[in-house]
Amino acid sequence: MTKLDAALRYIDHGLAVIPLWPDRRKNPKLTSYTEYLERLPTREEWTRWAARWPNCNIGAITGYWLNYVCLDFDDLESYKLWADGGHHLAGQTWTVRTSRGYHVWFQVGDDPGQSRSYIKGQAEVLLRARGGYCIVPPSIHWTGVRYSTTHRCPPLKIDSILDVLEGWTEKKQTKTKAATPRPKPGPGRISPMIRIEELVPPVRDTPNGRGAYLAQCPFQNNHKQKDTHPSAWINIQQQRFGCNACWPGQWFDVYNVYAMLNGITNAEAYRRLKGRPD
């Protein structure tokens, strides 16, 4: 089955799927995918995307369209602890084998809320809900492992995600310490000729507790309304950019931002911006 065939089948089953970069970051190929929080992509859109990015992976948006959510177990031990915990749901809902663990899908009846983690002892599972997406078959992990379906059935309908997390406790979020400066590139590493603050100037002189400076989003066409209240941010120490309106939860480096601003590939941006080894 081709990526396009798979994407069209997901759409037919009510999953909002988007193309992803097949690299380690797993970021969306699209400049913005916020409209697909409210509607499914069309078959024509995916036909165009597949022709443009034949090697893309497929990501299914969680928490919005039809309240599909995913329990993301990052290791086999955590999955077995859940599956053997008396829920008797292993094998009754759509389950995907990942490079190291499992993705277990459900359709919840209530508002799933934002993505968050749950713990039980030393085990942990990430609930991918609002603000998240999951890679689905036949995508290929950046390590070369193919995502595969182990239980081929529709996501099981449940009233609440808590129905399948009995005995698991929501992990409390701790305040993130201010980011520590990244080490300068060592011998043989390339430092870009342009810095992130030159591409996206900050609008405030001081960062927040996580080292992020507010900035005006340079991709205004993606916003439903004019970005009068800055929704973008940059981290000068880590040389990262993100926009809470365009790509909630995602970040991009100097090469990515330069490529998007100039309508070129990341590879071309690297060729233009690469400096000299420090």
N, C-alpha and C positions, 0 to 999 in steps of 0.2 A: 504494500500500500504506500503510495506517495504521500509526502507531507500535505499536498493540496487535498488529496482524497480524504485524509484523516481530518483536516481542518473543516472541510465541508460536512463531514459526518458529525463532528462535534457541534457545529452550528445547528444541524438538523435536530440534535438532541437538546438544544437549548443552552449550550455552553458558549459564553463569549470568549473566543480565542483570539489571540494576537500573536504576531511574529516576534521572536526574540533573537538576540545575538547568540550564536552558539558558543561563545567564549565563556571564560570563568565568571564574568560579572552577571551574565544572564539578563541583561537589561533589554527593554523593549526596542525593537527596530523603529517603531513609530515615534515621531517627534512628540506626540501626545496621544494617549489612549483614553482620556477622560470621557469621551462621548460613548465609549463602549461599556461604561458603567451603567448606562441607561438603555442601551440597545445592542442587539447582536450585529456583528459585522455581516455584510452581505456576501453572497457567493461571488459577485463581481469583484468586490474589494479583495477577497482572499486570492482570487485568480490573478489579480494584478500583483499582489504582494509575493505570491509564490514565483511569478515570473521574474520579479525584481530581485528577490532574495531566495534562490533555490535551496540554499543550505541552512536556512533559518530553522530555529526550533519553534515549538508551539507552546504558548502559555495560556492557561485558562484562568480568567479573572474570577476571584472569589468574593463572596459576601454581598454582591449586589444583585445581578440578574438571577432571579428565581432562588436567591438565598443559598447557592451552592457554597459549601465550605470544605476545607481539606485539613485533616490531621496529618502533619508532616513529621514523621518519625525519622530522625537523622541517623539512627543506628538500629540494628536488628534486635538488640537486647530490650530497648524501650518498646519497640513494637510488640515483642513477645510478652512483655509484662502487661501491656494493654490487652492483647488478644487473649491471654490466659487469665484475665482478671474477672471472669464471670459475666462479661457482657454478651457473649455468644453471638457477636456480630461479625467476627472475622470470617470472611467468605460470603457474607450476605450483602455486601455493598461493593461498589467499584473500588478496586485496590490496584495500585501501581507500584511496581518494584523500581526503586531508584538505584543510584550507584552504591549507596550504603544502607538504605533503609526502605521505608514504604510511605506512600501517600494513600490515605484512606478518605474517601469522599462521602459526604452526606448532603442532604437537602433539609435545612432546618425550617421550622414553621415560624419561629420568632425572629426578631432582629438579631443577627449574629454578632453585631458590634465590631470593634476594630480587631485586627490580628493581635494575638497575645499568646503567651506560653503557659503551660501547665506542667507541674512537677509531681512526681510520686517517688519518694526516696531519692535516689540518685538519677532516676530516669526523667526525661523531659520531652515534651511534644509541643510543637508550634502549631497553634490553630491559625490557619490562613483564612481570614475573613475579609472584612472591609479594609481596603488598602493593600491587598495582596494579590498574588497570582501564583499558580503552580505549573511547572513544566509537565507536559503530558506526552504519551507515546504518539508517534514513533520517534520523538526527539532523541538526540544523542548528547549525553553529558560531555562536558569538556574533556573528561578523562578518556572518552571513547566508549563508555558503557551506554548501551541503548536502554531507554525507559521502556518497560514492558508491562502489559496488563496481566495480573495474576488472577483476578476475579472479574470476569466480564459480565457485569450486571449494572443496572442504573444505580446512581447514588441513592441510598436508602433514605426515605423520608422519616424524619424524627421531629419531635416537638421542639426540643432545645438541645444544643450541643452538650449541656450538662448531663443529658440522659445517657451519654456514652462516655462520660469522664468521671464516673463515680469513683471516689477515692483519690482523685487527682485534684491538686490545689492550684489555683491561679498564681502564677509567679509574680511577686511584687516587683515593680519597676523601681530601681534605684537611680538616683541622680547620677548622670554621667559626669565624670570629672573633666575639667578643661583639657582639651587635647594637648598632648605633648608635642613639641616640635619634631617633625620628621627629620631623620638624619640626612645630611647632604649626600648626593650621589657619590659613590666611591669610584675608584678607578674602573674604567670600562663602562660605566653607566652614563646614560645620556640625560642631560637636563634641558627641557624645552627652552626656546629663546624667548617665549612670551609667558607671562605669569597670568594666573586666573583673574587677578584683580585688574589687569589691563583689559581683559575681555569683558568682564562684568564688574564694573566699579561698585564698591559698597556705598550705601547711602547713610551709614552711621560709622562713627569713629571707634566704637567699642563693640566687641563681640558679646554673644550670650555665654552662658556657662559651659557650652559645648564648643566654644571657639568659632561659632558661625556669625558672620556679619550679614545683616539684611541687605538685599540688593533688588533693583528693578529687574524683572525678568526680560531678557532680550528677545524672547520668543513670544511677543505679544499676540501674534495671530492665533496662538493656541488657546488663549484665554477667552472665555465667553464674555467677560467684561474687562474693561481697561484696568490694568494693574495699578490702580491709584494707591492701594496699600500694598507695599512690597511683599510679594509672596515667595521670592527667590532668596537664596542664601549662598554665600561662598565661605569656605574655610581656607584662609590664607596659609596657615601652617601646613595643612594637608593638600593644598592646591586642588580643592574639589568644589563643584558647583551642583546645586540642586534647586528645584522649584516645587513647592508644595501643591501648586495648582496643576502643573503640567505632569510631573512625575512624582507623586507622593511616595516617599520612602526610598527613592532612587538617587544616585549621585553620578557625576561625570567628571572626568579629568580635563586638563587643558586641551589635549588633542581632540577629545570628543566634542567639546564646546566649539572649538575652532572649526571642526569639520561641519557641525550643524549650522553655524553662522554663515559659512561660505558654500554650503551645498556640495561638499566633497566627501570622499571616504576618509575613514580614520587613517588608513595607510597613507593617503596623500597628505593628510594633515601632519602625520609624523615626518614625512619627507621634507615638508616645508619648514617645520618648526624645530627639528632636531638640532641641538647645539653641539657643543664639544664635550667630551668626557671631562668631568671635574677631576 
